[in-house]
């Protein structure tokens, strides 16, 4: 992956004479942070075909397929709205719990204890790790109905 970093002077609001927007690579100068206050930083990256764009395209296509195949679009809109409301409500609930004086510290302590127990129970020894992997695979197969 190739990348270019360039600092361009700020564009004036009124152009009195035509000026080239880009100059030769050899004329770019390195400036200190104090000099960068009135400059525009541009980063250009050249990459080949990326799997990120194909992944995002496949997600968009799958959502479009679900939307096109659905007979009850009002229910899908309702589920989407309910998801947004649930996300908003859970964020407000976490904020409200965080404002209580003693509860966040107690929950943090419980989280530390549970993490230590989980590490000891499932991650420390090899037979326990294999048991955890089998349990995860069984749960995935149950969810997917296989």
C-alpha positions in Angstrom: 0.0 0.0 0.0 1.5 3.3 -1.0 0.6 6.5 0.7 1.5 10.2 0.3 1.3 12.9 3.0 1.2 16.5 1.9 0.6 19.8 3.6 -1.1 22.3 1.3 -1.5 26.0 2.1 -5.0 27.1 2.9 -7.1 28.0 -0.2 -7.9 31.7 -0.3 -11.5 32.8 -0.6 -10.9 34.9 -3.7 -8.5 33.9 -6.5 -6.9 36.8 -8.2 -4.7 34.8 -10.5 -4.8 31.1 -11.3 -2.5 29.0 -9.2 -1.8 25.3 -9.5 -3.4 23.3 -6.6 -0.6 20.7 -6.5 3.1 21.3 -6.9 5.9 18.8 -7.5 6.6 16.4 -4.8 10.1 17.8 -4.3 8.8 21.2 -3.1 6.8 19.9 -0.1 8.4 21.0 3.1 8.2 19.5 6.6 6.8 22.0 9.0 6.8 22.1 12.8 3.5 21.8 14.7 3.5 25.6 15.3 3.6 26.2 11.5 0.8 23.7 10.8 -1.9 25.9 12.3 -2.9 27.5 8.9 -2.2 24.5 6.6 -4.5 21.8 5.3 -3.2 18.3 5.7 -4.1 15.8 3.0 -3.4 12.0 3.1 -3.7 10.0 -0.1 -3.5 6.2 0.0 -3.4 4.1 -3.1 -4.5 0.5 -2.5 -5.5 -2.4 -4.7 -8.9 -4.1 -4.6 -9.9 -4.3 -0.9 -12.0 -6.9 0.8 -13.5 -4.2 3.0 -15.5 -2.6 0.1 -16.6 -6.0 -1.1 -17.7 -6.9 2.5 -19.7 -3.7 2.8 -21.2 -4.3 -0.6 -22.3 -7.8 0.3 -23.9 -6.5 3.5 -25.8 -3.9 1.6 -26.9 -6.5 -1.0 -28.1 -8.9 1.7 -30.1 -6.1 3.3 -31.6 -5.2 -0.1 -32.5 -8.8 -0.7 -34.2 -9.1 2.7 -36.1 -5.9 1.9 -37.1 -7.0 -1.5 -38.2 -10.5 -0.4 -40.2 -9.3 2.6 -44.0 -9.2 2.3 -44.5 -7.3 5.5 -42.3 -4.2 5.3 -44.1 -2.4 8.0 -43.0 -5.1 10.5 -39.4 -4.7 9.4 -39.6 -0.9 9.9 -41.2 -1.6 13.3 -38.4 -4.0 14.3 -35.8 -1.4 13.2 -37.5 1.3 15.2 -37.8 -1.0 18.3 -34.1 -1.8 18.0 -33.2 1.9 17.9 -35.4 2.6 20.9 -33.9 -0.4 22.8 -30.4 0.9 22.1 -31.3 4.4 23.3 -33.0 3.0 26.4 -30.1 0.8 27.3 -27.6 3.7 26.9 -29.7 5.8 29.2 -30.0 3.0 31.7 -26.2 2.5 31.8 -25.8 6.3 32.2 -28.3 6.3 35.1 -26.6 3.3 36.8 -23.2 5.0 36.4 -24.5 8.1 38.3 -25.3 6.0 41.4 -22.6 6.4 44.0 -21.7 2.9 45.0 -23.2 0.7 42.3 -20.6 1.2 39.6 -17.8 0.2 41.9 -19.6 -2.9 43.0 -20.4 -3.9 39.4 -16.8 -3.4 38.4 -15.7 -5.6 41.3 -18.2 -8.3 40.3 -16.9 -8.1 36.7 -13.3 -8.5 37.8 -14.2 -11.5 39.9 -16.2 -13.1 37.1 -13.3 -12.5 34.6 -10.9 -14.2 37.0 -13.2 -17.1 37.5 -13.8 -17.5 33.8 -10.1 -17.5 33.1 -9.4 -20.1 35.8 -12.4 -22.3 34.7 -12.0 -22.2 30.9 -8.8 -20.7 29.7 -6.0 -21.8 32.0 -5.8 -25.5 31.2 -6.0 -27.2 27.8 -8.8 -29.7 28.5 -10.9 -26.8 29.8 -10.2 -24.8 26.7 -11.3 -27.8 24.5 -14.5 -28.1 26.6 -15.2 -24.3 26.0 -14.6 -24.7 22.2 -17.0 -27.7 22.1 -19.6 -25.8 24.1 -19.3 -22.8 21.7 -19.6 -25.0 18.6 -22.6 -26.7 20.1 -24.3 -23.4 20.8 -23.6 -22.2 17.3 -25.0 -25.3 15.7 -28.1 -25.0 18.0 -28.6 -21.4 16.9 -28.2 -22.1 13.2 -30.3 -25.3 13.5 -27.8 -27.7 12.2 
